[in-house]
Amino acid sequence: MPPRPPVFSWLMPSVLWRSRNDIVARWFGDPVDGLRDRWVARQLEQGVDPDFVIPHAQDAFSFMLLGDTGEGEAPQYAVVPGAMKIGQGTDFMVIASDVIYPVGSVNDYPEKFFRPYQSYPQPIYAVPGNHDWYDGNFGFMRIFCGAPRPLPVGVGSGSPWRGIVAPVARLLWRRPDQPDEAALAAAEALRSEPSQKGAQPGSYWAIDSPSLRIVGIDTGIRGDLDRAQGEWLRRVSAGPKPKLLVTGKPLYVDDAHHPGDIQGGGTVDAVVTDPANNYVAAIGGDIHNFQHYPVKVGDRTLQYIVSGGGGAFMHATHTIPKTTVIDEEDFKCYPLRGDSLAFYSRVYARRLHAPWLFELTPEQAAAAVEHRLGIQPRRAEERGIKPSLRARFVAFVLGVPGRGPGRRSTRWLRLPVRRAYVRVFSSSSASNTPPFFKSFLRLDVSPRELRIRCYAATGCLEHELDPPLENEILIPLEPRPA
């Protein structure tokens, strides 16, 4: 890690001000679609492939996938040793969403990208998340696509700002930071080997191999696709070759379906579920944990995965209700709901100086989750334990959903662990003491099979030496008849 790792908190006025583009996009209109169109036009002027395809000649290969990496503190760096060990022999890495926290600045890349992944010997590709767009996506385009300068915002036919709000929106929109060229040059030298260089054509792309096409999309700030990208997605998705989607926003998460709107009509998930396109899986970042939803679609089962545990603070899993979009027995998450509840009980025990009230053992937390959700613990040693009244109280106030009809009316009694927690307490409550409950994926492709494995990264030495396997998915790869 750096001698003085970067520290931020959403309680800091400077951080709130620098991340204001999220609010500007939601209040005044989102300029991302117009900016993206102009980034695409600039890339095409540079001579990139019009379909943004990255060719990969081998029909058998492997790659790593990390989501939501770039917070720059201990949880991100704790992922690196295990990921480098499991990643030996892989052909490339993909970062899915939010490469850089909190505002995607080009000047954060030295410590949050180049330094942690300097020892990975192969190319790294990425799709941007909402935080990467908080500087107009300049940092992302500079590092991954070689863009020399930022784009002005709020100009041209692609701008959504009209009338009296236009000058206000242009004034409020945060411009990219001026690059520190000396620091960037020194950082780029850390990944300067020819084998580490990749040619990413844009913020969305397709890696095309003989056995699998990997399609990466740019979901901007609000999670939707512009019309041109939607047309591109339909074009590169056509045909019988098996395909895998990588997206900045997951299509299934927290027992909810988010199909992803495309400007002009249709959704991302409609493209994925179309049998003629032969998608086998969709992996999204943005939410900082691992979730797996095998969803039946006609005569097929599509694998929907959340993989955002690559380094940022952990989003709770104990707030996920008993699943209804699929059978609960088929649902997998990491951390387990009980471990998530135990983690957040320690956070609030520390924050409120009340370990005697809040802190739960993993066994008591798992028992409390079972009591509220009716879900049997995954670990055999945690079954048959009766939760104490204190454990049941902590589970209630920390957001484990109930099963009764009055569960919504009591939400005001609970402590924040989801949206309000993320905006206010997440980074200031981050622990630099293991376990961190981070995760990453290794994907192995052969002409007949796609194997997806989720590994844990806790910051504990034994897990760096031998990363625990948390989930494994085997998907047959067969071209579908036209």
N, C-alpha and C positions, 0 to 999 in steps of 0.2 A: 504494500500500500504506500501511497505518498506519505512523506513525513507529517504533513498537515492535510488530511483528507478534507475535501469540501463538505461543508455542513450547511444545510438549509432547513428552514421550517416555514410552513405555511402561515405561521403567526408573524413572520417578519414582513413589515410593510413593503420592503424592497422586493421580496419574492412575489407577493401578491400583485404589485404594480408591474413587474416584468412578465407575469403570466396573464396579463389582462386581455390578450387576444382571444382567449376562450370566451370571455364575457362580451367583447366587441362583436365576435362572430354570432353570438346568440341574440344580442340585442339589436344590432344594426344590420345584420345580414352577413353571411359567410363569404369572404372573398377567395376562399381556398380554390374553388373550382376554376375561377379565372386565372389565378396564379399558376395552378397546375397546368392549364392549357398552354400558358406561356413558357413554363419550364419545358414542356414537351416540345413546343415549337423550337426552342433554343437547342434542345438535344438533337432534334431532327436536322437542324442546320449544321450541327457538328458531324453529321453523317452516321448516326447510330441506325441500327436495323429498324425499319418502320414498325415492325411488330414487337419491338423491344424483347427479342428472343436472345437468350444466352445459350449457345449450343454446348452440349455435354455428350461426348462421343461414346462413353462406356454404357453398356446396358446393365452392368452390375457396379454399384457404387454406394457410398455411405456419406451422410452429412449430419452435422449437429444443428440443433435449433434451440436458441435461447430467446426468451421473451422478456421485455421490459427490464433491460439490464442497467441502464446508466445512471444510478444514483451516486456512485463513486465512494460509498462508505463500506464498512466491513461486510454487510450481507452480499454486496456485489463481488467483492474480492474473495469471499469464502466459496463462491461457486467455481472459481477458476481452477484450483488444483484438480478436483474431481472431473470437471469438464475436459480439461486437457488430457487426463488419463484415459477417460472413456472415449475421447475424440481421436485417439491415436489411430492413424490409418484412414481417417475420413477425408473426403475430397474437398469439402467446403463447409462453411458455417452460414446459417441464416439467423439474423436477429429480427424477431417479429414484434414490432411496435416499440415506441418510446426508447430509442437508442440512448437519448440523453435527457436526464432530468435536471432542473425543473422546466427549463424554457428552451431546450434544444440549441443552446448557443454554440457556435463554431469553436469558441475558445474553451469549452468544456471537454472537447474531444481528447486532448492530450491525456488527461487523468482518468477519464471515464470510458475511453474506447481503446486508444493506442497502448496505454500502459498495461491495463489488465490482460489484453489479448495479444501482447507482443510475441508470445511464444507459440501461438497457433500458426502452423506453417503453411496454411492454405488460404485461399481467398475468403473474405467475409462479405456476404450480401445482406441487404436489409430492406424491410418495408417500414415507412415512417408511422409513428403514432401521433396522437393529438399533441403531445408535448413537443415533438419535433417540429410541428407546424407553428409553434408559438413565436418563431422568428422568421415566418414566411418560408420555412423549409430550406433556408439557405445553408445552414450548417450541414444538414443531411446531404444536399445536392453537392456541396463543395467536397465533402469527404468521400462519398460513394460514387459520385458521377463526374467529378472534376469540374464543377461549375466555378468559373473564376470570380463571379460577382453576383450580388443579390439582384432581385427584380423590384422595381417600384410597385407599390400596391395601390389599388383604388383607381386605376386608370384603364381606359379601353372599354370595349363592349362587354368584357367578362366581369366587370365590377358590379356588385349588387347594390352599391350605394348611390342613391338618387336624392335629389331635392335638398331639403334643409339638413338632413342627417349626414349627407356626404362629407362636408368639411369636418364635422365633429368626428365621424368615424375615421377619416384619414388622419386626423390629429391624434386620436387615441391609439390607433393601431401601432403596436411596437415594431420598430425597425430592427433588422439584424444588427448584432454587434460587429464592430470593426475587427476583422481578423488580426490576431497577433501572429504575424507571419513568421517571426523567429521561433516562437513556441511551437507553432504548427509544423515547421520544418524539422525541428528537433524530434517532435512526436512521430512524424511520418517516417523518420529514420528507424524507428523501432520496428516498423513493419515494411521494410524496404526490399526484402528478398523477392526475386522474380516470381517465386511460387506463391507469394502472398498477394499478388496483384490480381484484382478482378476487374472486369469491364462491365459495370452495371449501367445499362442504358438509360435508366430513369427511375423515378420513385415507384413505378410498377413495372413488372417484368415477367418473363416466363423462362425457366431453365428447362431446356428440352433435351431429353435423353431418349434412346430407342425404346426404353421400357416404361418410362413415367415422365409426364410433364408436370413441373412444379410451377404454379401460377401465383405470383405475389401481387396483391392489390394495395393501393394507397387509399385509406379511408378518411384521411384528413382530420379535421377537428371534430366534426359532428357524426362521423361514422357512415356517411353515404358516399356514392360514387357519382362523378360528373357524367354527362351524357357520352362524351368521347371515350372515357375510360370504360363505361358500360358497353359501348359498341366493341371496343378492343377485347374486353373480357369475353363477350359472346363469340368473337372471332377466334381467339386462341383456345377457347374451350371446346370448339366443335371437333367432332371426330371420335373414333372409337378408342384411341389411345388412353390408358388410365391416367387420371390426373389427381393432383393434390393441391388444395388451395391453402395459401398462407395469407392471413389478413390481420390488419391492425385491430380489428374489432371481432370478437368471436360471434358465431352465429347462434350457438346455444351456450348459455352461461347462467348459473344460479337458478336452475330450473325454469328458465324462460327462453323463448325463441326470439331472436332478433335477426330477421331475414336480410336486412341491409338494403335500403332503398337505392335505386338507380334513377338519376334524373331523366325524366322523359317516360318513366314507366318500367315496371318490373323490379325484381330484387336479385341480389347476389345469390340467395339460396335457391331461387328458381333456376338459375343457371347450374348450380351445383346438383340439384335434384333431378334435372333433366336427364333421363337415361341415355339419350343420344350423346351426351357429353362425357359420360363414364367417369365421373368423379368418384373417388373411393374414400376421401377424407378431407376435412377442413380444419385447419389449426389457426387459432387466433390468440393474440396477446391481450394487452390492456388490463386484464384482471390478474392480480399477482398471486396466483396459485395454480394448481393443476386440477382440471376436471375432464372427465371423459364421458361422452354420451353416445352410445351406439344406437342410432335411430333407424327404425325400419321405414324404408321408402319403397313401396311396391314390393317387388321380389328381391330387393337388395337391402343390405344394412350399411349405412354410411356412418363413418366414425367422425364425430365432432369433438374437438379437443380444445381446451383452454390451456395454454402454456405461457404464463406470464410470470413465472417464479424465478427469473434469471438474475435478480439482484435488487429490485426495489422492495420497499416494505411489504409485509404480507397482508393480503386481503383475507378476511375471515372466511372460513368454510362452514363454521358452525351455524351461521345464519342462513345457510341453504336449507330450504324445507325438504321434507320427504318428497322425492321427485315424482312428478306427474307426467313430464314430457316423455320419460321412459320409466320402466320398472325400476324401483329402488335397488333391487338386487343387481341390476346391470350397471348402475352408476358407480364411478370411482372418483375419488378426490384425494389430493395431497396438499396440505396435511389432512389427516382424518378429522372429522368434526370434533371429536373429543380432544385431540391434541390442539386444535385451533382454540377451543374454549379454554383449555389449560393455559395456553400461551397468553391469551387476552386477560385471563384472570390474574396472571403475574404482572401484566402491564398495568392494570388498574390497582393491583395491590401496591405496586411501586409508586404510581402516580398519586394515589390517595393516602399513601402511608398507612395502609390497613391490610397487611398480609393475613392477619387473624380472621378477617372477614372474607376477602376476595380470593386468596390464592388456593387453587385446587390442584390435587394430584391428577395425572392423566387418567387414573382409574376412576376417581370420583367424577371427573369431567365426562368421561365416556358414559358412566352410569346416569348422569344427569341428562345427557343428550338422549339416551335411550328412554328415559322417563318422559321427556317432553315430545319426542318425535316417534317413539315406538319402533326405533331402529336398533337391531341387535348390534353390539360392538363387533368390529371386524376381528379383533384379537381375542383368541379364546380365553386368555387369562383375565380379560376385563368383563367377561360375561358372568351373570348371576350376582353382581354386586348391587346392593341397594344404595341409592344416593341419599346422603344426609339432607336434612332440611336446608342447611347452609348451601350445599351444592345445588340444590334445586332453586334456591333464591338467586345464586350467582348466575345460573344458566338463564333464568328469566330476565334479569336486569342486563345481561350481556347479549341478549338478542336471539337465543335459541327459539325458533318458532314454536308456538303451541299448536294443539290440534283442535281446540274448542272453538265455538262460534264467536266468542268474545276476544279472540287474540288480537284483532286490529285495534280495538278500543283501548288497550292497555299499552300501546307502543310509547306513549308519552312518558311512561314510568321508566323507560329503559335508558341505559347509558349508551353513548354513540360508539358503534363499532363499524359502521358502514360509511355512508356518504359524508355525514358531518365529521366523523372521526378522520376520514381521509383528508378532508380539507383543513382541519384544525390541528389534530393531534398526531397524525401518522408519523411524520419525520421526527418530531420532538419526542415521541415515545419509542422510537426505534431502539432496539437493544443491540449492543455490541457484544453481548454474551450469548454463545450458542445455547440451544439450537435455534437456527434461523429459519428452517422449513423452506428453503429454496429448492428449485428443481430445474432440470434441463432434459432435453430429448436427444436421443441418437436414433437416426432412421437409416435402415439398411435396405437397399433396393436390389432386387434381382429380377430377371425377366418374368419370374413366376410369383414373386411375393414381395410385399412391403412389410417390414418389421419395425414397429415403433416402440421404443423403450423409454420410460420415464425414470430418471435417477434422482435421488435426493442429494441435497447439499446442505449440511447442517452447520458447518464450521468446526465440527469435531474431527480430530486427527484420524481416527479409525475410518471415518466416512470419506475423508480425502484419499486415503490409501485404497479403500475398497468401497466405492459409492454404492449405497443400497438401491436395489431395483424395486421401484414402487408399483410399476404397472407395465404390462407388455401386451401389445396388440399385433396380431398377425392378420394381414389382409392379402387375399389372393389377387394377383394382377392378371386380368384376362381382358383383351380387347373385346368389346361388345359388338355383336353383329350390327351392321348398318340398318 
